[in-house]
Amino acid sequence: MIVKEEMVCRNDGGEVCESGDEKISPQQMGEETFEGRNARALGLGFPIQQRKLVVVGYALTSKKTKSFLQPKLEGLARKKGIMFVAIDENIPLSDQGPFDIVLHKLSGKEWRQILEDYRRAHPEVTVLDPPDAIQHLRNRQYMLQEVAHMNFSDPHGKVGVPRQLVIKKDAASIPDAVSRAGLRLPLVAKPLVADGSAKSHELSLAYDQYSLQKLEPPLVLQEFVNHGGVLFKVYIVGEAIKVVRRFSLPDVSRRELSKSAGVFRFPRVSCAAASADDADLDPSIAELPPRPLLERLAKELRRRLGLRLFNLDIIREHGTRDRFYVIDINYFPGYGKMPGYEHIFTDFLLSLVQHK
């Protein structure tokens, strides 16, 4: 008779995992053989080759840990033989583990160097994702470049990016710079640095030329495209794609533009509370972008960006069926808000090990 004990990993930092009466620390994991650790943690009485424990080391902010490592994800992961272990930033990374996968979303030059050194020393470990590739998305000056360079078009539609202008300093010069660039009002102003903080998601809508001087560089100015007040968040997890609707900024008519002035500031616009999936919307606005278009777009961006965990904020130009714009790309977004994320993510982690 084979007795399988349930393995429990605490969610308070992941420093201790329990299997029956036995406790396993990340340090102990590094002191025994990989096969022995897997067998003991799973409590299996049959040869380890029949089932291998997948160990995922994670280095996330406390906020991201709370939103991502929800009980429903950890419970399903245990059933599938996946163990999440918190990485201790005070201990050299190579002294921890061994890991099959390293999942991370921390910033800072020192941390990027640690990860790059670890990747070179441990090519057998999958690091999600390469630090340099992630860094590319942290600056809105470069974030949308690959989409713009693609000039993406197929029978299902055309995907582009709004015209934009980068302002690094001197707010007084913004009106002249906008005139020279030929940008049309209203303009959406976004912080230049997209580091995942609440501030980096704040945006402003400027209605008139004079008000542009009230903005605070460094920032990116994007032409506002009317889109029916709805955007599509396209979550990408490896080859899996999930799309949800979110309410967005309302359309601006020419009449409103002629009568409005000033800068209107908005907090984070697209959040779970603003879900538009169940709203009674005009079908022409609510219709999701064609699946074949999204699959091809996601595949090409995975290749160009070198990333497997990101999402796209996409809008459809109001009055069209097939004209889309990517307005933002985020690395390791709030997957906890994505319906069914625990199944999609655990399947993805297992696929990485199988491909190895």
Secondary structure, 3 states (H helix, E strand, C coil): CCCCCCEEECCCCCCCEEECCEEECHHHHCCCCHHHHHHHHHCCCCCHHHCCCEEEEEEECHHHHHHHCCHHHHHHHHHCCEEEEECCCCCCHHHCCCCCEEEEECCCHHHHHHHHHHHHHCCCCEEECCHHHHHHHCECCCCCHHHHHHCEEECCEEEECCCEEEECCCHHHHHHHHHHHCCCCCEEEEECECCCCCHHHCEEEECCCHHHHHCCCCEEEEECCCCCCEEEEEEEECCEEEEEEEECCCCCCHHHHHHCCCEEEECCCCCHHHECCCCCCCHHHHCCCCHHHHHHHHHHHHHHHCCCEEEEEEEECCCCCCEEEEEEEEECCCHHHCCCHHHHHHHHHHHHHHHC
